[in-house]
């Protein structure tokens, strides 16, 4: 789908720019190793607030992609954090970090190419 299907946003920010902002905030919180975790939380809040505006566009897939990345990553980090008490959780933390980084890169590249994340052409 193209950008022409999007409804105009009263704030003047296009869905494309909004999606880039969400990826940027999420990445900022992630690469700062949690020191700027508020940026990731801001991205999640932004995604939930603007989610309805993306209905019917391929941006909805990006919003779902980022939200599922956040919630699954949080779940696996919590489980891995508990397992660090028996010294095997560090592998889970490493695997989760790599997985979240992969999904951020893959999703953002798909956005730059104008397609939904996970869609192969």
Rosetta blueprint (number, residue, H / E / L):
1 X L
2 X L
3 X H
4 X H
5 X H
6 X L
7 X L
8 X L
9 X L
10 X L
11 X L
12 X L
13 X L
14 X L
15 X H
16 X H
17 X H
18 X H
19 X H
20 X H
21 X H
22 X H
23 X H
24 X H
25 X H
26 X H
27 X H
28 X H
29 X H
30 X H
31 X H
32 X L
33 X L
34 X L
35 X L
36 X L
37 X H
38 X H
39 X H
40 X H
41 X H
42 X H
43 X H
44 X H
45 X H
46 X H
47 X H
48 X H
49 X H
50 X H
51 X H
52 X H
53 X H
54 X H
55 X L
56 X L
57 X L
58 X L
59 X H
60 X H
61 X H
62 X H
63 X H
64 X H
65 X H
66 X H
67 X H
68 X H
69 X H
70 X H
71 X H
72 X H
73 X H
74 X H
75 X H
76 X H
77 X H
78 X H
79 X H
80 X H
81 X H
82 X H
83 X H
84 X H
85 X H
86 X H
87 X L
88 X L
89 X H
90 X H
91 X H
92 X H
93 X H
94 X H
95 X H
96 X H
97 X H
98 X H
99 X H
100 X H
101 X H
102 X H
103 X H
104 X H
105 X H
106 X H
107 X H
108 X H
109 X H
110 X H
111 X H
112 X H
113 X H
114 X L
115 X L
116 X L
117 X L
118 X L
119 X L
120 X L
121 X L
